Amino acid sequence: MELDSYTIDIHATLIDVLKKIDQLPSLQTVFILDESKKVVGTVTDGDIRRGIINGLDLNTPLEAFVYNDFSFLSEGEENFFKLKEFRKRKLKAVPLLSKTGTLMKIYNFSEIKSILPIDAVLMAGGKGVRLRPLTEKTPKPLLKIGNKEIIAYNFDRLAQFGISNQFITVNYLANQIEAFCETYNTNISFRIIEEPSMLGTAGALSLIDDFKNDNILLMNSDLLTNIDYEDLYKTFIGSNADMLVASIPYEVNLPYAVFEVENRNIKSFKEKPNFTYYANAGIYLFKKELLKIVPKNKEYNATDFMEDVIARSNNLIHYPIRGYWLDIGKHKDFEKAQKDIAHIDWS
């Protein structure tokens, strides 16, 4: 919805405001603009109701109903923690204001969960060989799970957490992915990054020099996951990590007793032990300063990136995914996703 749908001039009538509010049932808030288009306050259905109870009427100037001490986010500021505070106060929405006080964007809490200071890079250049013949004419990220493209689930999940700067690295059937992004969602800022050749799962990072945030999320575009990106970010910041790798717990249950031996002597044993290993989930969050590690225009994989981070003694941690995760690499994965999709909790 256009910003004009949420705003009205300070000199408008109360009836005009009520009509606006009636068109915004999930928000029920109108932002009031002065002559210079600066936001000077808000009016809700509750403000109007309280005003009438206190003796105001439909002919009272709108200014008498305006709440001036409203909450807002400011352009260029770190807004993550302020947003968490606003959500705790159960606000329905807050505006993002420019440095001059004009309205830039409205964050509707029925649509977004957070505003994370992160740029995302989705790797979408692979050929999807293991999913042929499905991928002979369609790139794997555009295959549909249910009624929606695989990559679109990732676009929307990132946008839910306020990650609107999304770079898409492409190679195989790149024109299809580019065309899809052009019309998908105007609230997401897509940048298509064309790989001149296959650069691996992290090499295309060297082609991007205009990240807006200090933290970068790199991920495979063919994942299906409801990962909580806010919790992932909080873990990253709270651990003072340089790089975080999302992981999938993988349990191994042995049906026999396992011996601990030394020179054929059994020192102890465990009866039917369980072991938990953590596998790479293809989602990486790291500080932008680590981009200097990535070689220019060379094949470079995310695993190479991790090894280089370890070699530099940077702080590399892992984050176990507690929700749904599936790497759609083979036909059996694609079939599983079709069965699972109706039961995934995206809230």
Secondary structure, 3 states (H helix, E strand, C coil): CCHHHHEEECCCCHHHHHHHHHCCCCCCEEEEECCCCEEEEEEEHHHHHHHHHCCCCCCCCHHHHCECCCCCEECCCCCHHHHHHHHHCCCCEEEEECCCCEEEEEEECCCCCCCCCEEEEEECCCCCHHHCCCCCCCCHHHCEECCEEHHHHHHHHHHHCCCCEEEEEECCCHHHHHHHHHCCCCCCEEEEEECCCCCCCCHHHHHCCCCCCCEEEEEECCEEECCCHHHHHHHHHHCCCCEEEEEEEEEEECCCCEEEEECCEEEEEECCCEEEEEEEEEEEEEEHHHHHHCCCCCCCCHHHHHHHHHHCCCCEEEEECCCCEEECCCHHHHHHHHHHHHHCCCC
